[in-house]
Amino acid sequence: MKRIILFTALSAGLGIISCNHGNQLSTQTKKNKNMEASNKEKVVALLKSIETGAKEPVAYINPDQYVQHNLGIANGLAGFGEALQQLPPNSAKVNTVRAFQDGDYVFTHTEYNFFGPKIGFDIFRFENGKIVEHWDNLQETPSKPNPSGHTMIDGSTDIKDFEKTETNKALVKQFVEDILVNGKMDKLAGYFDGDNYIQHNPAIPDNLSGLGAALKALGEQGIFMKYDKIHKVLGQGNFVLVVSEGHFGKDHDAFYDLFRVENGKIAEHWDVIETILPQEQWKNRNGKF
């Protein structure tokens, strides 16, 4: 039950932008208070409202069209309101570390504490300045860092190379197709700068050699990870998010993978894996993707 309530809370994608990135966004918002907010700023305001209780950011959602892909919550603005009502007053803690905008999409990378700590990605789609669609993915926060000392949320936040956005999206999509969908492991090394690779998956150490060792160990245990289909590729500058579905062991899962690209090579990786609810538990029929 707590898991379903947690999914419900996350459907709102509620959080705040933290650290320097957050301070910059907050300052910019104040400067532009008399101007139309960007879509990213609207998401920031909506996310922050869960902690402040502000009502105004809800107006950024189109009341006549809000398609919900979190399967634990009902569709539409009414479902959004129901989600908020299930949260105990002043209980939610959120910290959005990264926020990006790609055309009509805004996507965020967030620490949550709804009935326990979680890490999540949220995606919002806009039409005519209003939020009309939402997707998310959630995973429990590990109790300790990964073998290389990294958490699921730390690491680089500096968005740059904006002119390379489409090139970087194509590179990362090809990597996921070659390696994770089609298993062309002979091409793996070509996507990295030697052995250099920063890894934030809670079970895998840094470096390409660390990734290979981890995958080998899983295989020896009879556990295999297979991506079946890519659904979305979104990016801004040197960051690219890929949304896929597949299987990790026997589970049917949604995979959200965020990559940082540097000099045409994959340099850093974060991910969130969530098992897709069985259809009899769905509260809407929009599908996970």
C-alpha positions in Angstrom: 0.0 0.0 0.0 2.8 2.4 0.9 4.4 1.7 -2.5 1.2 2.7 -4.3 0.8 5.8 -2.3 4.4 6.7 -3.0 3.8 6.2 -6.7 0.8 8.5 -6.4 2.9 11.2 -4.7 5.5 11.0 -7.3 3.0 11.5 -10.1 3.1 15.1 -9.3 6.9 15.1 -9.8 7.3 17.3 -6.7 10.7 18.7 -5.7 13.0 21.7 -5.7 16.1 22.5 -7.5 19.1 22.4 -5.1 22.6 23.6 -4.7 24.1 26.1 -7.1 21.9 25.0 -10.0 18.8 25.7 -7.9 20.1 29.0 -6.6 20.7 30.1 -10.2 17.2 29.1 -11.2 15.7 30.8 -8.2 17.6 34.0 -8.9 16.5 33.9 -12.6 12.9 33.4 -11.6 13.0 36.5 -9.4 14.5 38.5 -12.2 11.8 37.4 -14.6 8.9 37.7 -12.2 7.1 40.1 -14.6 7.9 38.0 -17.6 6.4 34.7 -18.8 8.2 31.9 -17.1 10.0 29.2 -19.2 8.7 25.7 -19.1 11.6 24.7 -16.9 10.8 27.4 -14.5 7.2 26.3 -14.4 8.2 22.8 -13.5 10.5 24.1 -10.8 7.6 26.1 -9.3 5.3 23.1 -9.5 7.8 20.8 -7.9 8.6 23.3 -5.1 4.9 23.7 -4.3 4.7 20.4 -2.5 6.9 21.7 0.3 5.6 25.3 0.3 1.9 24.5 -0.2 1.7 27.1 -2.9 -1.5 26.8 -4.9 -0.5 29.0 -7.9 1.8 26.5 -9.7 -1.1 24.1 -10.3 -2.3 26.6 -12.9 0.6 25.4 -15.0 -1.3 22.2 -15.6 -3.9 22.1 -18.3 -7.1 21.3 -16.5 -8.7 19.8 -19.6 -5.8 17.6 -20.6 -3.4 16.1 -18.2 -2.3 12.6 -19.3 -0.8 10.6 -16.4 1.6 7.7 -17.0 2.3 7.0 -13.4 0.2 3.8 -13.2 -0.5 4.2 -9.5 -2.6 7.4 -9.9 -5.8 8.2 -11.7 -5.7 10.3 -14.9 -6.2 14.0 -15.2 -6.1 17.0 -12.8 -8.4 15.3 -10.4 -5.9 12.5 -10.0 -3.2 15.1 -9.3 -5.3 16.5 -6.5 -6.0 13.1 -5.1 -2.3 12.5 -5.0 -1.6 15.6 -2.9 -4.4 14.8 -0.5 -2.9 11.4 0.4 0.3 13.0 1.6 0.5 13.8 5.4 0.8 17.6 5.9 4.4 18.9 5.8 5.8 15.4 5.4 7.3 15.4 1.9 11.0 16.2 1.4 12.3 16.6 -2.2 15.5 17.8 -3.7 15.7 18.1 -7.5 19.4 18.1 -8.4 19.1 18.3 -12.2 16.6 19.9 -14.5 16.7 20.0 -18.3 14.6 21.2 -21.2 14.3 19.7 -24.6 11.7 21.4 -26.8 8.3 20.8 -25.2 9.7 18.5 -22.6 11.2 19.2 -19.2 12.9 16.4 -17.3 14.2 16.3 -13.8 16.4 14.1 -11.5 15.3 14.2 -7.9 15.9 12.9 -4.4 12.5 12.1 -2.7 11.4 11.1 0.8 7.8 9.9 0.6 7.4 7.1 3.0 11.1 6.5 2.7 13.9 7.8 0.5 13.7 7.3 -3.2 15.5 8.6 -6.4 13.3 9.5 -9.4 13.2 10.9 -12.9 10.2 12.9 -14.0 9.2 14.1 -17.5 6.7 16.8 -18.3 5.3 17.6 -21.7 4.0 21.1 -22.5 1.5 22.4 -25.1 0.9 26.1 -25.4 2.7 26.8 -22.1 0.7 24.3 -20.1 1.7 20.8 -18.8 -0.4 18.2 -20.6 1.5 14.9 -19.9 3.7 13.3 -17.2 5.9 10.3 -16.9 8.2 9.1 -14.0 10.4 6.3 -12.7 11.3 5.6 -9.1 13.8 3.4 -7.2 14.6 3.0 -3.5 17.6 4.9 -2.3 20.4 2.5 -1.3 21.6 2.6 2.3 25.2 3.1 1.2 27.2 4.4 -1.9 28.2 2.1 -4.7 31.5 0.3 -4.8 33.3 3.5 -6.1 31.7 5.7 -3.4 29.1 7.4 -5.6 25.4 7.9 -4.8 22.6 7.7 -7.3 22.3 11.5 -7.4 25.7 13.0 -6.9 28.2 14.0 -9.7 28.3 16.6 -12.4 25.4 19.1 -12.8 27.1 21.5 -15.2 25.0 21.7 -18.5 27.2 22.8 -21.4 27.8 22.0 -25.1 24.3 23.1 -26.0 25.1 23.2 -29.7 25.9 19.5 -29.5 22.6 18.4 -28.1 21.4 16.5 -31.1 24.8 14.9 -31.8 24.9 13.7 -28.2 21.4 12.4 -28.3 22.2 10.4 -31.5 25.4 9.0 -29.9 23.7 7.8 -26.7 20.7 6.4 -28.6 23.1 4.4 -30.8 24.9 3.1 -27.6 21.7 1.9 -26.0 20.6 0.3 -29.3 23.9 -1.4 -29.9 24.8 -2.6 -26.4 21.6 -2.8 -24.3 19.1 -3.7 -26.9 21.1 -5.7 -29.4 23.9 -7.0 -27.3 26.7 -6.0 -29.7 29.4 -6.1 -27.0 32.2 -5.8 -29.6 31.2 -2.2 -30.0 31.2 -1.3 -26.3 34.7 0.1 -26.0 34.1 2.5 -28.9 31.7 4.5 -26.8 34.1 5.3 -24.0 37.4 7.1 -23.5 39.5 4.1 -22.6 38.6 2.7 -19.2 37.3 6.0 -17.9 33.7 6.0 -16.9 31.9 7.4 -13.8 29.1 5.1 -12.6 26.2 5.9 -10.2 24.4 2.6 -10.4 24.3 1.4 -6.8 25.8 -2.0 -7.6 28.4 -1.2 -10.3 31.9 0.4 -9.8 33.5 3.0 -12.0 35.3 2.4 -15.3 34.4 0.2 -18.3 36.2 -2.7 -16.7 33.9 -2.3 -13.6 30.8 -2.5 -15.8 32.1 -5.6 -17.5 32.9 -7.3 -14.3 29.5 -6.5 -12.8 27.6 -7.8 -15.9 29.7 -11.0 -15.8 28.9 -11.5 -12.2 25.2 -11.1 -12.8 25.4 -13.6 -15.7 27.1 -16.1 -13.5 24.2 -15.8 -11.1 21.7 -16.4 -13.9 20.5 -12.8 -13.8 20.3 -11.0 -17.2 19.3 -7.5 -18.1 17.8 -7.0 -21.6 16.4 -3.8 -23.1 13.6 -4.5 -25.5 12.6 -1.1 -26.8 13.6 2.6 -26.6 10.6 4.9 -26.0 12.2 8.4 -25.6 15.5 10.1 -26.0 15.7 13.6 -24.5 18.7 15.8 -24.0 20.1 19.2 -23.3 23.7 19.9 -24.1 26.0 17.2 -22.6 23.2 15.3 -20.8 20.9 12.7 -22.5 18.1 10.8 -20.9 16.9 7.5 -22.5 13.6 5.9 -21.5 13.4 2.2 -22.3 11.5 -1.0 -21.3 12.8 -4.5 -20.9 13.6 -7.1 -18.3 16.0 -7.4 -15.4 15.8 -11.0 -14.4 12.2 -12.1 -14.5 10.8 -8.6 -13.9 9.3 -6.4 -16.6 10.9 -3.0 -16.0 11.1 0.6 -17.0 14.7 1.8 -17.4 15.5 5.5 -17.2 19.2 6.1 -18.0 20.9 9.6 -17.8 24.3 9.9 -19.6 26.8 12.7 -19.5 28.8 13.0 -22.8 32.3 14.5 -22.9 34.3 15.0 -26.1 32.1 12.6 -28.0 32.4 9.8 -25.4 30.1 8.6 -22.6 31.7 9.9 -19.4 29.1 9.4 -16.6 25.9 7.5 -16.0 22.9 7.5 -13.6 19.9 5.3 -13.8 16.6 4.4 -12.1 14.9 1.0 -12.6 11.3 0.4 -11.7 9.2 -2.7 -12.1 6.1 -2.0 -14.0 2.9 -2.6 -12.1 0.7 -5.5 -13.2 -2.3 -4.2 -15.2 -4.8 -5.2 -12.6 -3.2 -2.5 -10.3 -3.2 0.3 -12.8 -5.3 3.4 -11.9 -5.2 4.7 -15.5 -4.9 3.0 -18.9 -2.4 5.4 -20.5 0.5 2.9 -20.1 3.9 3.4 -18.5 5.4 4.9 -21.6 
